């Protein structure tokens, strides 16, 4: 099994979502000790801007060296996803949404004709047959409420790419005091312990 871990927090080693994502990876590797792991820190993922669009939509043989270098970054990001059997994404909540770093990663992997295509029956995701685990870390309580914009968005955009087998692990109330935070992590870890490959 090839595991791809996506860390989208700006907090580095202090990140709650990265901690949970790493716990999921540990569980998966316990189930399959031969599993390989690739880790992508999305803080290094360039954003989609005019220069990136120019590189993406210029035929490969007509690109400038700068365009070729920019397109190669997204191609490498896509290749990691294509090679993965399991994708583990650590997602903190920033201002009710996903971090801009995660959005940049999603923009990089959403490529027409490569990770999705349009057919006479509508769009078809091409990243099929992969298991996705999303570790959500939130300061407040948002699960199953109208204030939770993350889960619907991630289900929609990942599903569009063919990544429809998604398990969400929640750790909420992390900013509500030591006791609620400890309970949130304990509950999440208990949920992780029940995961199967």
Protein Blocks (a to p, Z undefined) as FASTA:
>chain_A
ZZddddfbfnlmmlmklmmmmmmmmmmmmmmmmbccddddfklpccddfklmmmmmpcfk
lccfklmmmmmmmmmmmmmmmmpmbdcdddddeehiacfklmmmmmmmmcghklgccdfk
bpcdfbghiacddddddfbdfehpaklmklmmmmmmmmmnopabccddddehklnojklm
mmmmmmmmmmmmmpcZZ
